Amino acid sequence: MKLFGTDGIRGRVNEYPITPQTVVRVGMAIGKILFKKRGRNMVLIGKDTRLSGYMIESALTSGICSMGMNVTLTGPIPTPGVAFLTRTMRFDAGIVISASHNPYEDNGIKIFTPAGYKLPDEQEREIEELVLAENGFTDGKTAGGGNAGGSSAGLIGKAFRLEDAAGRYIEFVKSTIPRTVAFDGFKVVVDCANGAAYKITPTLLKELGATVVSINDNPDGKNINAGCGALHLEKLREAVLKHRAHMGIAHDGDADRTLLVDETGGVVDGDRIMAVWANDLKAEGRLLKDTVVATVMSNLGLQLYLETRGIRLIRANVGDRFVVEKMIEEGCNFGGEQSGHIVSLDLNTTGDGPITALQMLNVLKKSGQKTLSQLVSDVTLYPQVLKNVGVTVRRNIDECPQILAAVRKAEQLLGQSGRVLVRPSGTEPKIRIMIEGPDKSVIDGIADDIASAVTASMVF
């Protein structure tokens, strides 16, 4: 009955835990905890473009207001926009209704602290325990002072709407580059995955002078991430070549990540983005401790590139939340994931797709006559194979001798020239397999062997 995964609560809509009944209880738990700590105040709620967002927004609002807290709704806005507004407008919490890169049938709930960071484990556990407790809201003595699990009639909260949320966020993103910078003469293709940034990124780039070709910017509630965006770059590559653009920009559904396509149609993933951006930060003396925090999934080629430029790489667990925690722990200000979650703590408190796009366009402009493909050409990445094996039984990998034996065999074969990573997904019933090494045919075979071992151990 666990609620929280590695990135909030997520699941298939109208199946536990993304049911109206459970979501109301989540709202009640958030409201009760916040009322007890702060008294009547305000929670911000934003969402992406999924059809189910209306249902979940209403259920959360009902639960929170029933406990005496007020709610402010933004409508569709990127996840980093909620983090920014929560922090700067001094809300008691920020909530994003989104399942990120998942299909529209899924949805989720991410919660931010007043400082704009993802909720820590202990606070997630507090909410989870209250939601799952049989008498969590029926003890007769509630945060608002009322009975029957909610506040008394006079203390029920109100819901408001923040009409200029998108505009506030656009102006913030623009403020992350010097006022004198403009992108006249640059042509950019933007694929917003029919998601939360479908107006925001095209608008901010146009306002900065770029010629913008916008694709997948007509959300209908069901087409978010559907064959487009950061997980499906084919249409973006075609559009970049067709329009002879300098750069292609792809977000996922909630726009906390960005991947790029260069002028030749080549993909620039999060590792290459981190390499180029970190190098620029170091050159300007703005890379704290000359260190980048990435995850265990980041390519060995990123590490080698950074080392040649006097930059240290520290690895964290997968998830931008864990990257941020490691950055704070180590006193660093820059990091991210291969998948495109890039975090500059000098700019925002979470992965920010529009900021990443803007900063990379600015780095390209500062490079003079270089193209994006030339800018990333020094970052040589090792061949890497990623496999996701759907599982029907959740078992600890350490308890599966067949998987452990396959991993040991792979590690012995690759030695120091490659890496093997096998881990459960934090958001889906899958085992994720990553093999990295100098010979593509060898790592393909290794990945197949481990996938077979996973299937034999966890699929019945």
C-alpha positions, 0 to 999 in steps of 0.5 A, a space after each residue: 500500500 506504499 504511496 510514494 515512489 522516487 518522484 512523488 505519488 504516481 500510477 494509472 488513473 482510477 487505480 490505486 493510488 490515483 483514485 479520487 478517494 485516495 487523492 482526497 485523503 492525500 489532500 486532507 493529510 497535506 492540509 492537516 499537517 500544514 494547518 497544525 504547523 502553520 495555521 490557515 494559509 495557502 497551498 499552490 497547485 499546478 498541473 500539466 495537460 492531462 485530462 485527469 488533471 481536472 479530477 485530481 485538482 478538484 480532489 486535492 483542493 477538496 481535501 486540503 480545503 476541508 482541513 482549513 487550508 486555502 488553495 491557489 490554482 495555476 492551471 497548466 504550468 511546468 513543474 519548475 514553475 511551481 517550485 519557483 512560485 512556491 518559493 518566491 510567493 511564500 506558499 506553505 507548499 507547492 503541488 504538481 499534478 503530473 506523471 512527467 514522461 508517462 502516457 496520459 493514462 497515468 498521473 501523479 502528485 509531486 510536493 514541494 516544500 516552501 523553499 521549492 525543494 522536493 519533499 524529503 522522505 520523513 515528510 512523505 512518510 508523515 503524509 503516507 501514514 496519515 492517508 493509510 491510517 484507518 482513523 487518520 481523519 476521524 479522531 474527532 479532534 482535527 487540525 482545524 479544530 472541527 469534528 468528523 475529520 475536517 475543519 468546522 464549517 467556519 474554518 473551511 478553506 477557499 480556492 483561488 486562481 493565480 491568473 498570471 502564473 505563466 507570465 511570472 514564470 516566463 519573466 523569471 526564466 528570462 531573468 536567468 540570462 543578462 538583459 543585454 542578450 538577445 537571440 535575433 538570427 537564431 532559428 529554434 524548433 521547440 517540441 513541448 510534448 503537448 505538455 505543460 510548456 506548450 505556450 511557455 518555452 515558445 513564448 519566452 524564446 520569441 520574446 528574446 528575439 529567436 525565430 521559433 517553430 513550435 511543434 506538438 503544442 496543441 494538447 487535447 488531454 490525451 496526446 501528452 508525450 504521445 510519440 513526441 517530446 523528450 522521449 521521442 525525438 524523431 519529429 523534432 529531428 525532422 523539423 530541425 532539418 526541414 527548417 534548417 534550425 540552429 537547435 531543436 529543444 524537446 521537453 517532457 510532459 511537465 517540462 522539468 527536463 530538456 534534450 536537444 537536437 543539433 543542426 545536423 539532427 544529432 541528439 544532445 542528451 543530458 550528459 552532453 548538456 551538462 558537459 558543455 554547460 559545466 565547462 562554461 560555468 567553470 570558465 566564468 568562475 561560477 562552478 562551485 568546487 569545480 564539481 558536477 553531480 550526476 547519477 549512476 546512469 551518466 556516461 563514463 564519457 562525461 566523467 572523462 570529458 570533465 576530468 580533462 577540464 579539471 572538473 570532478 564528477 560525483 554520482 548520486 542515485 537516479 532521480 533529480 531529487 537525489 541529485 539535488 540532495 547530493 548537491 546540497 550535501 557536497 556544497 555544489 551548485 550544478 548537476 543533472 541526469 542523462 535524461 535531461 533533468 539539469 539543475 542549477 541551484 543558482 537559478 532554480 531548486 529542481 530540474 528546469 527544462 525552459 531554463 536549460 534550453 535558454 542557458 544552452 542557447 546562450 552558451 551557443 551564442 557566446 561560442 561565436 561561430 560554432 554550431 551546436 554539433 561543434 560545441 558538443 563534439 569533444 564529448 565522446 560518449 561510450 556505447 550504452 545499452 538501456 533495457 527495461 524489463 516489465 516484471 510481474 513480481 517485485 523481488 529484491 535483486 539481491 535475493 535473485 541468484 540468477 540475476 546476481 550471477 549474470 551481473 558478476 559475469 558481465 562485470 568480469 567481462 568488462 573489467 575497468 572499461 565499462 559499467 553494469 547497472 541493474 535497478 528497479 524503476 522507482 516509478 514503474 513495475 520494471 527492472 532497468 538495465 544499463 550496460 556501458 562499454 567500448 564494444 556495442 555488440 558485446 554490451 548488447 549481448 550482456 544486456 540480453 543475458 541479464 534481461 533473460 535472468 530478470 525475466 526468469 526471476 521476476 516474471 511469472 
